Amino acid sequence: MGKRIFLTNLLLVFVLTLYSQDKSFTTNLPIFYINTGNQQIVDEPKIPASLEIAWNEDGTLNSTNDSRDHFKGKITIEIRGSSSQMFPKKSYGFELKDSADQDMDFPLLGMPEEEDWILYAPYTDKTLIRNVITFTLAGQIGDSYVPRCRFGELFLNGKYEGVYVLMEKIKRDKNRVAIAKLKTVDIEGEELTGGYIIKIDKTTGGGGDGWYSNFKNNNQGLQTYYQYEYPKAGEIQKQQKEYIKNYVDEFESAVYNKEFDPVSGYSSFINQRSFFDYMIMNEISKNVDGYRLSTFLYKEKNGKLNAGPIWDFNLGFGNANYYKAWETFGLQLYADLEGDHRQNPFWFKTMMNDDYFKNELRCRWDILRENQLSNLRVFEVTDSLINLLAEATDRNFERWPVLNQYVWPNYYVGETYWKEVNWMKSWLEERLRWLDFAMPGDCGKDPFNPQVEFSYHVYPNPFSSKVVLKIFSESNLTYGFQLFTVNGQKVYDLDLRVNEGENLFPINTKNLRNGIYVYRLYKGNTEVSLGKLVKTQ
């Protein structure tokens, strides 16, 4: 009897162990194991926990049976984020600790050593890659610091929690925002002029102390609020607060007064190249939070104000159902968002009145599109990230079954992971094409292809009852628009009289059955474009 009870208990322990682990697998990704002793992780303060990481640095597959010897030690951990805290899949901030519970630097997953890290939880982004693709591309276009990141899979207290992204936290560091350390005694002279990071963001998550701009952003009378990020609000000295505030005030005044002289005007306050790259990454993704939230600025001693590092793109690439974020046309730069209490700082738009700034932005765009941001390169990066995730996506969505379900603030809801990915890729391809046509400025040449007299956009796609064809033309022309089934049956035919400028043509497809259609846009006997439209309920 005693032997039977022992075997029964042993079997029960084995089953419970398997259940608590929840998964046994091999993966391309590092595997994180965090144990809090079943203590709940809260917003703050950080609680003590342990972290172990299984990772084969030689690139071979990682396994839940592997030793966890890449890192094994103490951490303190908390929930991080603002609106994302409402999701059941939580993001975490954690700090590495030594045996004496002191901060400890370590090069996690081959990134430069640090003690302060983030585990970001892609949840509303069902492609899982929107942040990572943006950081990857941005890291290839210039010398400005971009947060490094690595995918991983997480077990928390023995339970599988899905795909996560290990990310560097934005902070002053020789390997991150590489500006000088601003000491409490640095209150005059050259030492006072640099070592600052400020941000435009929500005041949650440890922020809040700062100042309001002297200038209104638009006719709603709202002003940008700047927050001290480094030194922290509790550490920054009065003289340091005054210096960085006055510097930004002078920059804003020069922009507001349209002082465009390259020597004495607003450009003497900023590193324009950093602003170009910041704007380009936010426009490629049409980041609904760009400019008005998660916007960082930094300044080195005796240096100019820099835009960046970039941050937070989970709602980019069409992944929001407000402020027209799903449309592939329109510059987020010019967005005048009705009811938005966190508006774009006025100076982004005003600087576009400076022909030099605008033309240099266009030149920067044209140069990057030849190589680092070419369609070939953009989709190479996209596909490589998707291939890297591989079967980890299946495990993630078994744990978090959100496919084919609306999660705030999704615009598109796909039935499968691949439909989510393909929708985003189609969106991105159309977005790049539109930006090639519409990016402001003139880089010493006609920015429009002389063989193309127009730009167009067909939306929404997928659609339910009505499609809109938007055409921008440089002259008055006549076009034709036709719609076919996949079997070649013509179901719609329309002659379009296009006037110079922007034209909108509603196309009523209410009586068409659900399915895939091919549209044809043509002028005379010349076919201009073919495309695919999907009708759903």
C-alpha positions as CSV (number, residue, x, y, z in Angstrom):
1,M,0.0,0.0,0.0
2,G,2.8,2.4,0.9
3,K,4.6,1.7,-2.4
4,R,1.4,2.4,-4.3
5,I,0.8,5.7,-2.5
6,F,4.4,6.7,-3.2
7,L,4.1,5.9,-6.9
8,T,0.8,7.7,-7.1
9,N,2.3,10.8,-5.4
10,L,5.3,10.6,-7.7
11,L,3.0,10.4,-10.8
12,L,1.0,13.4,-9.4
13,V,4.2,15.4,-8.9
14,F,5.3,14.6,-12.5
15,V,1.9,15.6,-14.0
16,L,1.8,18.8,-12.0
17,T,5.4,19.6,-13.1
18,L,4.5,19.1,-16.7
19,Y,1.3,21.2,-16.3
20,S,3.2,24.0,-14.5
21,Q,5.8,24.1,-17.3
22,D,3.0,24.0,-19.8
23,K,5.3,23.5,-22.8
24,S,8.2,21.4,-23.9
25,F,9.8,22.5,-27.2
26,T,12.7,23.7,-29.2
27,T,12.9,27.2,-30.6
28,N,15.1,29.7,-32.5
29,L,14.5,32.1,-29.6
30,P,16.2,32.4,-26.1
31,I,14.0,31.1,-23.3
32,F,13.5,33.2,-20.2
33,Y,12.5,31.7,-16.8
34,I,11.3,34.2,-14.2
35,N,10.3,33.0,-10.7
36,T,8.8,35.3,-8.1
37,G,7.9,32.6,-5.6
38,N,4.3,33.1,-6.8
39,Q,4.4,36.7,-5.5
40,Q,2.3,39.0,-7.7
41,I,4.2,41.4,-9.9
42,V,2.7,44.9,-9.5
43,D,3.2,48.3,-11.2
44,E,5.5,49.5,-8.4
45,P,7.5,48.9,-6.4
46,K,9.7,46.2,-8.0
47,I,9.6,42.9,-6.2
48,P,12.5,40.4,-5.9
49,A,12.6,37.5,-8.3
50,S,15.0,35.2,-10.1
51,L,15.9,35.1,-13.8
52,E,17.4,32.2,-15.8
53,I,18.0,32.3,-19.5
54,A,18.6,29.3,-21.9
55,W,20.4,30.5,-25.0
56,N,22.8,28.8,-27.3
57,E,25.0,31.7,-28.6
58,D,26.2,29.6,-31.5
59,G,22.9,29.9,-33.2
60,T,21.7,26.3,-32.6
61,L,18.1,25.7,-31.5
62,N,17.3,26.3,-27.9
63,S,15.3,23.8,-25.9
64,T,13.3,23.7,-22.7
65,N,15.6,20.9,-21.7
66,D,18.7,23.0,-22.1
67,S,20.8,24.3,-19.2
68,R,19.9,27.8,-18.2
69,D,23.4,29.1,-17.9
70,H,23.4,32.2,-20.1
71,F,22.2,34.1,-17.1
72,K,21.2,32.8,-13.7
73,G,20.7,35.3,-10.9
74,K,18.6,37.8,-9.0
75,I,16.4,40.5,-10.4
76,T,13.7,43.0,-9.2
77,I,10.7,43.3,-11.5
78,E,7.6,45.4,-12.0
79,I,4.8,45.8,-14.6
80,R,5.5,48.6,-17.0
81,G,3.6,50.6,-19.6
82,S,0.6,52.9,-19.6
83,S,-2.5,51.9,-21.5
84,S,-0.9,48.5,-22.2
85,Q,-1.4,47.6,-18.5
86,M,-5.0,46.8,-19.2
87,F,-4.0,43.8,-21.3
88,P,-3.7,40.4,-19.6
89,K,-0.3,39.8,-21.2
90,K,1.9,42.2,-19.2
91,S,5.1,44.0,-20.1
92,Y,7.8,44.1,-17.4
93,G,10.7,46.2,-16.4
94,F,13.5,44.6,-14.4
95,E,16.9,45.2,-12.9
96,L,19.7,42.7,-12.5
97,K,21.0,42.3,-8.9
98,D,24.2,40.7,-7.5
99,S,24.3,38.4,-4.4
100,A,24.3,41.5,-2.2
101,D,21.2,42.9,-4.0
102,Q,23.1,45.7,-5.6
103,D,22.7,46.7,-9.3
104,M,24.7,44.5,-11.6
105,D,25.5,45.0,-15.3
106,F,25.4,42.0,-17.6
107,P,25.4,41.7,-21.5
108,L,22.1,39.9,-21.9
109,L,21.8,38.1,-25.2
110,G,25.0,39.7,-26.5
111,M,23.8,43.3,-26.1
112,P,26.0,45.8,-24.3
113,E,26.1,45.2,-20.5
114,E,23.5,47.0,-18.4
115,E,21.4,46.4,-15.3
116,D,18.2,47.9,-16.5
117,W,16.0,46.0,-19.0
118,I,12.5,45.7,-20.5
119,L,10.5,42.6,-21.4
120,Y,7.9,44.0,-23.9
121,A,4.8,42.0,-24.5
122,P,3.3,42.3,-28.0
123,Y,-0.4,41.7,-27.5
124,T,-2.5,44.2,-29.6
125,D,0.1,43.8,-32.3
126,K,-0.7,40.4,-33.6
127,T,2.2,40.3,-36.1
128,L,4.4,40.5,-33.0
129,I,7.0,42.4,-35.0
130,R,6.0,46.0,-35.4
131,N,8.3,47.4,-32.8
132,V,11.2,45.1,-33.7
133,I,11.0,45.8,-37.5
134,T,11.1,49.6,-36.8
135,F,14.1,49.4,-34.5
136,T,15.9,47.1,-36.9
137,L,15.4,49.4,-39.9
138,A,16.2,52.5,-37.9
139,G,19.4,51.0,-36.6
140,Q,20.6,50.7,-40.2
141,I,20.0,54.2,-41.4
142,G,22.4,56.3,-39.4
143,D,24.6,56.8,-36.4
144,S,21.9,57.8,-33.9
145,Y,21.2,55.4,-31.0
146,V,18.3,53.0,-31.5
147,P,17.3,50.7,-28.7
148,R,18.5,47.1,-29.3
149,C,16.0,44.3,-28.9
150,R,15.8,40.5,-29.1
151,F,12.9,38.1,-29.3
152,G,12.4,35.5,-26.6
153,E,9.9,33.1,-25.0
154,L,8.9,33.5,-21.4
155,F,8.0,31.2,-18.6
156,L,6.7,33.0,-15.5
157,N,6.5,30.9,-12.3
158,G,6.6,27.8,-14.5
159,K,3.7,28.8,-16.8
160,Y,4.4,29.6,-20.5
161,E,3.6,33.3,-21.3
162,G,4.4,33.5,-25.0
163,V,6.7,35.6,-27.2
164,Y,8.3,38.6,-25.6
165,V,10.9,41.1,-26.7
166,L,13.9,41.9,-24.5
167,M,14.7,45.6,-25.0
168,E,17.1,48.2,-23.8
169,K,15.5,50.9,-21.7
170,I,16.1,54.5,-22.9
171,K,18.7,55.9,-20.5
172,R,22.0,57.7,-20.4
173,D,24.7,55.2,-20.8
174,K,27.9,54.9,-22.9
175,N,26.2,52.2,-25.0
176,R,22.7,53.8,-25.1
177,V,22.1,57.5,-25.2
178,A,25.8,58.4,-25.0
179,I,25.8,61.8,-23.4
180,A,27.8,63.0,-20.5
181,K,26.7,62.3,-17.0
182,L,25.2,65.4,-15.5
183,K,26.3,65.7,-11.9
184,T,24.5,67.7,-9.2
185,V,27.5,70.1,-9.1
186,D,27.2,70.8,-12.8
187,I,25.3,74.1,-12.4
188,E,27.3,76.6,-14.5
189,G,29.6,77.0,-17.5
190,E,30.2,74.4,-20.0
191,E,29.3,71.5,-17.6
192,L,25.7,72.9,-17.5
193,T,25.2,72.7,-21.3
194,G,24.6,69.0,-21.8
195,G,23.7,65.6,-20.4
196,Y,19.9,66.0,-20.8
197,I,17.1,63.7,-22.0
198,I,13.6,65.1,-22.1
199,K,10.4,63.6,-23.4
200,I,6.9,64.4,-24.7
201,D,4.6,61.7,-23.3
202,K,1.9,60.7,-20.9
203,T,2.8,61.6,-17.3
204,T,2.3,58.0,-16.1
205,G,5.1,55.6,-15.7
206,G,7.3,57.7,-13.4
207,G,7.1,61.0,-15.4
208,G,5.2,64.2,-14.7
209,D,7.7,66.9,-13.6
210,G,8.4,69.3,-16.4
211,W,7.1,72.5,-18.1
212,Y,4.6,73.7,-20.7
213,S,5.7,75.3,-24.0
214,N,5.1,79.0,-24.4
215,F,3.4,78.3,-27.7
216,K,0.1,76.8,-28.7
217,N,0.1,73.8,-31.1
218,N,-3.1,74.8,-32.9
219,N,-6.4,76.7,-32.5
220,Q,-7.5,74.5,-29.6
221,G,-5.0,76.4,-27.5
222,L,-3.1,73.4,-26.2
223,Q,0.6,73.4,-25.4
224,T,3.2,70.7,-25.4
225,Y,4.3,69.4,-22.0
226,Y,8.0,68.5,-21.7
227,Q,9.2,66.1,-19.0
228,Y,12.6,65.6,-17.4
229,E,13.8,62.1,-18.2
230,Y,17.5,62.5,-17.3
231,P,18.5,63.6,-14.8
232,K,15.3,62.4,-13.1
233,A,12.9,64.9,-11.6
234,G,14.1,64.1,-8.1
235,E,17.7,64.6,-9.0
236,I,17.9,67.4,-11.6
237,Q,19.0,70.7,-10.1
238,K,17.2,74.0,-10.4
239,Q,19.9,75.5,-12.6
240,Q,19.8,72.5,-14.9
241,K,16.0,72.7,-15.2
242,E,16.3,76.3,-16.1
243,Y,19.0,75.7,-18.7
244,I,17.3,73.0,-20.7
245,K,13.9,74.8,-20.5
246,N,15.5,78.0,-21.7
247,Y,17.3,76.2,-24.5
248,V,14.0,74.6,-25.8
249,D,12.2,77.9,-25.3
250,E,14.8,79.6,-27.6
251,F,14.5,76.9,-30.2
252,E,10.7,77.1,-30.2
253,S,10.8,80.9,-30.4
254,A,13.1,80.8,-33.4
255,V,10.7,78.3,-35.1
256,Y,7.6,80.2,-34.2
257,N,9.1,83.5,-35.6
258,K,10.2,81.6,-38.7
259,E,13.8,82.4,-38.3
260,F,15.1,80.2,-41.1
261,D,18.6,81.5,-41.4
262,P,20.9,78.5,-41.3
263,V,23.4,80.3,-39.1
264,S,21.4,82.3,-36.7
265,G,17.9,80.7,-37.0
266,Y,16.2,77.7,-35.4
267,S,18.6,75.3,-37.2
268,S,21.4,76.5,-35.0
269,F,19.6,74.8,-32.0
270,I,19.1,71.3,-33.5
271,N,20.8,68.4,-35.3
272,Q,18.6,68.4,-38.4
273,R,19.8,64.9,-39.5
274,S,18.4,63.4,-36.3
275,F,15.0,65.1,-36.9
276,F,14.9,63.8,-40.5
277,D,15.5,60.2,-39.4
278,Y,13.0,60.5,-36.5
279,M,10.3,61.9,-38.9
280,I,11.0,59.3,-41.6
281,M,10.6,56.3,-39.2
282,N,7.4,57.7,-37.8
283,E,6.0,58.4,-41.3
284,I,6.9,55.0,-42.7
285,S,4.9,53.4,-39.9
286,K,2.3,56.3,-39.8
287,N,2.7,55.9,-36.1
288,V,-0.5,57.2,-34.5
289,D,1.5,58.0,-31.3
290,G,4.4,59.6,-33.2
291,Y,5.4,63.2,-32.5
292,R,2.8,63.7,-29.7
293,L,3.7,60.7,-27.5
294,S,6.8,58.6,-26.8
295,T,9.0,61.4,-28.2
296,F,12.4,61.8,-26.8
297,L,15.0,64.6,-27.2
298,Y,18.5,64.8,-25.9
299,K,21.4,67.2,-25.7
300,E,25.1,66.7,-25.2
301,K,27.5,69.3,-23.6
302,N,28.1,72.1,-26.1
303,G,25.9,70.2,-28.5
304,K,22.6,70.7,-30.3
305,L,19.2,69.2,-29.5
306,N,18.7,65.8,-31.1
307,A,15.4,64.0,-31.9
308,G,15.2,60.5,-30.5
309,P,15.7,57.8,-29.6
310,I,12.6,56.5,-31.4
311,W,10.2,54.5,-29.2
312,D,6.9,52.6,-29.2
313,F,5.6,51.5,-32.6
314,N,3.1,48.8,-31.6
315,L,0.2,50.9,-33.0
316,G,2.0,51.8,-36.2
317,F,1.6,50.2,-39.6
318,G,-2.2,50.5,-39.6
319,N,-2.7,48.9,-36.2
320,A,-5.2,51.5,-34.8
321,N,-8.8,52.3,-35.6
322,Y,-8.7,56.0,-34.7
323,Y,-7.2,59.2,-36.1
324,K,-7.3,57.5,-39.6
325,A,-4.2,55.4,-38.6
326,W,-5.2,52.6,-41.0
327,E,-5.1,54.7,-44.1
328,T,-1.8,54.4,-46.1
329,F,-1.9,58.0,-47.2
330,G,-1.5,61.3,-45.3
331,L,1.4,62.5,-43.3
332,Q,1.2,62.0,-39.5
333,L,3.4,65.1,-39.4
334,Y,0.4,67.2,-40.4
335,A,-2.2,65.3,-38.4
336,D,-4.7,67.7,-36.7
337,L,-6.4,65.2,-34.5
338,E,-9.9,66.2,-33.4
339,G,-10.3,66.0,-29.7
340,D,-6.6,65.1,-29.2
341,H,-5.3,66.5,-26.0
342,R,-1.7,65.4,-26.8
343,Q,-1.1,67.2,-30.0
344,N,2.0,67.2,-32.3
345,P,4.4,70.0,-31.2
346,F,3.8,73.0,-33.5
347,W,7.5,73.2,-34.5
348,F,7.4,69.9,-36.5
349,K,4.9,71.5,-38.9
350,T,6.3,75.0,-38.9
351,M,9.8,73.7,-39.9
352,M,8.3,72.3,-43.0
353,N,7.7,75.9,-44.1
354,D,11.5,76.2,-44.4
355,D,12.4,75.2,-47.9
356,Y,15.9,74.1,-46.9
357,F,14.6,71.8,-44.1
358,K,11.9,70.4,-46.3
359,N,14.2,69.8,-49.3
360,E,16.9,68.2,-47.1
361,L,14.2,65.9,-45.6
362,R,13.3,64.9,-49.2
363,C,16.9,64.2,-50.1
364,R,17.4,62.1,-47.0
365,W,14.3,60.1,-47.9
366,D,15.5,59.6,-51.5
367,I,18.9,58.4,-50.4
368,L,17.5,55.9,-47.9
369,R,15.0,54.6,-50.4
370,E,17.9,53.6,-52.7
371,N,19.3,51.1,-50.1
372,Q,18.5,50.9,-46.4
373,L,14.8,51.6,-46.8
374,S,14.3,50.1,-50.3
375,N,11.4,47.8,-50.7
376,L,13.8,44.9,-51.1
377,R,15.5,45.7,-47.8
378,V,12.3,46.5,-45.8
379,F,10.7,43.2,-46.8
380,E,13.9,41.2,-46.3
381,V,13.9,42.4,-42.7
382,T,10.2,41.8,-42.3
383,D,10.4,38.2,-43.6
384,S,13.6,37.4,-41.6
385,L,11.8,38.3,-38.4
386,I,8.8,36.3,-39.2
387,N,11.0,33.3,-40.1
388,L,12.9,33.7,-36.8
389,L,9.7,33.5,-34.8
390,A,8.6,30.3,-36.6
391,E,6.6,28.0,-34.4
392,A,6.8,30.4,-31.5
393,T,3.9,32.2,-33.0
394,D,1.7,29.1,-32.6
395,R,2.6,28.8,-29.0
396,N,2.0,32.5,-28.4
397,F,-1.5,32.4,-29.8
398,E,-2.3,29.1,-28.0
399,R,-1.5,31.0,-24.8
400,W,-3.2,34.2,-25.9
401,P,-6.0,33.2,-28.3
402,V,-6.6,36.7,-29.8
403,L,-6.5,35.9,-33.5
404,N,-9.8,36.6,-35.2
405,Q,-10.8,38.8,-32.1
406,Y,-10.8,42.5,-31.8
407,V,-8.2,43.8,-29.3
408,W,-8.2,47.5,-28.7
409,P,-7.4,49.4,-30.9
410,N,-7.1,47.0,-33.8
411,Y,-8.3,48.2,-37.2
412,Y,-7.8,45.0,-39.1
413,V,-8.7,41.7,-37.4
414,G,-7.3,38.6,-39.2
415,E,-8.4,35.1,-38.8
416,T,-4.8,33.8,-38.7
417,Y,-1.3,34.9,-38.0
418,W,-0.5,34.9,-41.7
419,K,-3.4,37.0,-42.5
420,E,-2.3,39.6,-39.9
421,V,1.2,39.5,-41.4
422,N,0.1,39.8,-45.0
423,W,-2.3,42.6,-44.3
424,M,0.5,44.6,-42.6
425,K,2.9,43.9,-45.5
426,S,0.4,45.0,-48.0
427,W,-0.3,48.1,-46.0
428,L,3.5,48.8,-45.8
429,E,4.0,48.4,-49.5
430,E,1.2,50.9,-50.3
431,R,2.6,53.3,-47.6
432,L,6.0,53.3,-49.1
433,R,4.6,53.9,-52.6
434,W,2.6,56.8,-51.4
435,L,5.5,58.4,-49.5
436,D,7.7,58.2,-52.6
437,F,5.1,60.3,-54.3
438,A,4.1,62.6,-51.5
439,M,7.1,63.2,-49.2
440,P,7.4,67.0,-49.2
441,G,10.4,68.8,-50.6
442,D,12.5,68.9,-53.8
443,C,15.9,67.3,-53.8
444,G,17.3,69.3,-56.7
445,K,14.9,67.5,-59.1
446,D,11.3,67.0,-59.8
447,P,10.2,64.8,-56.8
448,F,7.5,63.2,-59.1
449,N,8.2,60.6,-61.6
450,P,7.7,62.5,-65.0
451,Q,6.0,59.4,-66.4
452,V,3.5,59.3,-63.6
453,E,1.1,62.2,-63.4
454,F,-0.9,61.1,-60.4
455,S,-0.9,59.1,-57.2
456,Y,-3.9,56.9,-56.2
457,H,-5.2,54.9,-53.2
458,V,-8.0,52.4,-53.1
459,Y,-9.5,51.9,-49.6
460,P,-10.6,50.4,-47.3
461,N,-9.2,47.0,-48.1
462,P,-10.8,44.6,-47.1
463,F,-14.1,46.4,-47.6
464,S,-17.8,45.7,-46.8
465,S,-20.1,47.9,-48.9
466,K,-18.2,50.8,-50.4
467,V,-14.7,51.5,-51.8
468,V,-13.2,54.9,-52.2
469,L,-10.7,55.6,-55.0
470,K,-8.6,58.6,-54.2
471,I,-6.6,60.2,-57.0
472,F,-4.2,63.1,-56.9
473,S,-3.4,64.5,-60.3
474,E,-1.2,67.3,-61.6
475,S,-3.7,68.0,-64.4
476,N,-7.2,67.4,-65.7
477,L,-7.4,63.9,-67.1
478,T,-9.8,61.0,-67.8
479,Y,-9.3,57.6,-66.3
480,G,-11.2,54.3,-66.3
481,F,-11.8,52.0,-63.3
482,Q,-13.0,48.4,-63.7
483,L,-13.6,45.6,-61.2
484,F,-13.4,41.9,-62.1
485,T,-13.9,38.6,-60.3
486,V,-10.9,36.3,-60.0
487,N,-12.4,34.4,-62.9
488,G,-12.2,37.5,-65.1
489,Q,-15.9,38.5,-65.1
490,K,-16.3,42.3,-65.2
491,V,-18.7,43.5,-62.5
492,Y,-18.0,47.2,-62.4
493,D,-17.0,49.8,-65.0
494,L,-16.6,53.6,-64.4
495,D,-15.3,56.5,-66.4
496,L,-13.5,59.0,-64.1
497,R,-13.1,62.7,-64.8
498,V,-10.2,63.7,-62.7
499,N,-9.5,67.3,-61.9
500,E,-6.2,68.9,-61.0
501,G,-5.5,68.2,-57.3
502,E,-7.2,65.7,-55.0
503,N,-10.2,63.7,-56.2
504,L,-12.4,61.2,-54.3
505,F,-14.6,58.6,-56.1
506,P,-16.9,56.5,-54.0
507,I,-17.5,53.1,-55.6
508,N,-20.7,51.3,-54.5
509,T,-20.0,47.6,-54.3
510,K,-22.8,46.7,-51.9
511,N,-24.4,44.2,-54.3
512,L,-21.2,42.2,-54.8
513,R,-20.7,38.9,-53.1
514,N,-18.0,38.4,-50.5
515,G,-14.7,37.3,-52.1
516,I,-11.6,38.5,-53.9
517,Y,-11.8,41.0,-56.8
518,V,-9.2,42.5,-59.1
519,Y,-9.4,46.2,-60.0
520,R,-7.9,47.8,-63.1
521,L,-7.1,51.5,-63.4
522,Y,-6.3,52.7,-66.9
523,K,-6.0,55.8,-69.1
524,G,-6.9,55.4,-72.7
525,N,-5.3,52.1,-73.9
526,T,-2.7,52.3,-71.2
527,E,-3.1,50.2,-68.1
528,V,-1.9,52.2,-65.1
529,S,-2.3,49.7,-62.3
530,L,-3.8,46.4,-61.2
531,G,-4.6,45.6,-57.7
532,K,-6.6,43.2,-55.4
533,L,-9.6,44.0,-53.3
534,V,-11.2,41.7,-50.7
535,K,-14.9,42.0,-49.8
536,T,-16.0,40.8,-46.4
537,Q,-19.2,41.1,-44.4
